[in-house]
Amino acid sequence: MTAIRAYLLYGCLILGLLGAAEYRGWSPLSPNEGKTAPRTVRDNPGSYRPHYRGGAYFFRGK
């Protein structure tokens, strides 16, 4: 009976700590996210995809 209570207490403690970490926004891994986005295509030329082919491109075969 004591082992069941110990596991229950341990599980509640872990869930409480994970809930607090989620609420505060803490993460065990530090992601390298860019906080700023480029304002124009010139700032990020890799994001530009030209659409010169029109609708006929999708209807052709291989």
N, C-alpha and C positions, 0 to 999 in steps of 0.2 A: 504494500500500500504506500509505503514511503517513496518508493522509486517512481510510482505513478505521479505523485505530487511533485517530486523533484523534476520530472520531465515536463509536467504542466507548467511549473514555475519557470523552467529554462525556456520553454517555447514562448511563453508570454513575454519574457524578458527580451528574447530575440525579436519577436514581432514588434514590441514597443520601441526598441532601438532602431529597427528598420523603418518604422513609421515616423519616428522623430527625424531620422536622416532624410527621408523623402520629403517631409514637411519643410525642413530647412534648406533643401536643395543640395545636400552634401553628396558627393560621389567618391567612391574609393579610387576610381581612375580619373586622372586629370585629362579630359579631352582637349585637344588643341583645336578649338573652334575659332574661326575668324569672326570677330565681332562686327566688322564693318563690311558692307556689301558695296561693290563698285556701282557708281551712279550711272555710268554710260557704257555703251559697247566699247568705246575706246579704252576705258579703264580695264575691261575684261574682254579682249578680243576672242578668246576661246569659246565664249558663250554664244556668239553670233552664228546662226545657221541660215544660209541664204535659201530662199524658196523660189529659185528661178525656173524650176521645171514645171510648175503649175500642177493642175489636177491630172494631166495625162500620165504622169509618172506612176501613179498608183494603179492605173488600169493596164499597164503593160506587163508582160510576163518576164521571165528571167532573161 
